Amino acid sequence: MLKFSNANTKLKKLERFLGKGKKVYSFDLLSGHSCPFAKDCLSKAVETVDGKRSIKDGPDTLFRCYAASQEVVYTNVYKLRKANFDTIADLIRSKAAVSTIASEIQNALPKNAGIVRIHSAGDFFHLDYYLAWLSVAEQNPGVVFYFYTKATKFLAFNRGPANFRGTASLGGRLDDFTRRQNLPVSEVVYSEAEAVEKGLEIDTDDSHAMLQDGGTSFALLIHGVQPKGSKAAAALKVLKGK
């Protein structure tokens, strides 16, 4: 059975920002394993022979995925995201109809959901899965569904209804395609000065993404545990020293 997660620290900031009793949830998949278009941030939690987990960065990783690091540390988080991913992947492999996948998601959707972040971990790894979420948004016009994605071909193919708000995430294998489309983007930066130089506001509470009007780009500050000796680790050390 699919499971939604309660708001994490960042999403609780979003709840406070909204200030209207809006309940925020997220739906998450196993990071990296469900991210076929990731590049700069590609990281995965992998199980070792002793039953533990370790982090595995991709060949082009510049900064480590925060969600993947969580999955190494927290067993319950890993199990929940893996169960969600396995359930959806099994439906895709069995060639289930989009309506069937949508029904599985709809049945798990909390009744009091006001805002849903699709994937604080993971991404759209198949078009049918993306279309299933789009269908869920159409069935729930009173709920705002928002997301970041590197699967920008899906987003460009069908932007969905007004309550289905997507932001293209730069740093993936489809960046060239993304830049040719009229898509709002988010970009990870290593400092506030870099964001200013690029003319981007920094989103600290997901409000930019949730309120996405279809054309607003913004920045996200580097965070999480970064590979030792990397540029990202050095930038994070400076930020934490402020």
C-alpha positions, -999 to +999 in steps of 0.1 A: +000+000+000+013+035-009+019+059+020+022+097+022+045+113+047+038+142+071+056+175+065+093+175+071+112+205+085+111+225+052+074+217+046+065+228+081+080+261+071+056+261+042+027+254+065+037+284+086+041+305+055+005+297+044-009+303+078-044+291+068-045+256+084-034+240+052-020+205+059+011+197+039+021+162+029+047+147+007+048+115-014+083+101-018+101+074-037+136+060-033+161+087-042+184+080-072+168+047-080+137+066-093+157+094-109+167+084-144+174+120-155+195+130-126+232+140-131+247+166-109+229+154-077+227+116-085+231+096-053+216+064-040+213+045-008+224+010-015+222-021+007+255-038+016+261-075+022+258-071+059+223-056+055+234-020+062+232+009+037+258+032+022+257+061-001+267+057-037+273+088-058+268+088-096+298+093-120+290+130-125+278+139-090+287+175-081+266+177-050+250+148-030+212+143-028+200+152+006+172+127+004+195+098-004+216+107+027+185+105+048+178+070+034+212+058+046+207+070+081+170+064+088+158+028+082+120+037+084+125+064+058+143+041+035+117+013+039+087+037+033+102+052+001+114+018-012+079+003-006+063+032-026+088+029-054+085-009-056+047-007-057+047+019-085+075+001-104+056-032-102+025-015-117+045+000-145+062-034-152+028-051-153+016-025-178-012-013-156-034+014-170-027+050-160-061+050-143-051+021-121-019+038-110-039+070-103-064+050-082-036+036-060-024+071-054-059+085-048-067+058-023-037+067-002-042+105-004-049+118+031-084+132+034-072+165+049-045+172+024-044+208+014-009+208-002+011+179-015+047+180-025+052+152-050+087+138-043+107+154-016+126+123-025+125+107-060+112+118-093+089+108-122+106+078-137+080+069-163+055+088-183+025+067-172+034+075-136+035+112-143+002+110-161-013+092-131-004+121-108-018+146-133-051+126-132-051+127-094-046+165-096-076+167-119-097+147-095-088+169-066-091+205-077-091+218-041-056+204-034-024+219-047+001+194-060+036+208-067+070+193-076+105+197-088+115+174-117+144+166-140+119+146-161+112+178-181+101+161-212+070+149-193+064+184-179+067+200-213+044+173-228+015+181-205+016+209-179-017+197-163-043+218-145-037+249-125-033+230-092-005+208-107+025+230-104+059+219-117+093+234-116+121+221-138+152+212-118+185+220-135+215+198-131+201+168-150+206+150-183+179+170-200+192+205-192+197+214-229+161+204-236+149+222-205+165+255-215+148+254-249+113+251-232+093+278-216+096+262-182+103+278-148+135+263-133+152+259-099+189+259-097+212+248-068+237+276-059+266+275-035+262+310-020+238+338-017+261+359-039+258+333-067+220+336-066+223+374-068+247+372-097+222+350-115+192+372-107+174+345-087+156+347-054+164+319-029+135+297-019+139+286+018+104+273+025+092+258-008+068+288-013+083+296-047+076+261-059+042+258-044+030+292-057+045+285-091+028+307-117+043+289-146+072+313-152+091+321-120+127+306-117+145+306-084+175+292-065+180+266-038+210+269-015+233+238-012+225+217+018+229+183+033+260+161+037+284+166+008+312+145-006+345+151+013+368+175-005+342+186-030+334+221-040+299+216-026+314+206+008+336+237+009+306+259+000+285+243+027+312+248+053+312+286+045+274+287+047+273+270+081+300+293+094+279+324+089 
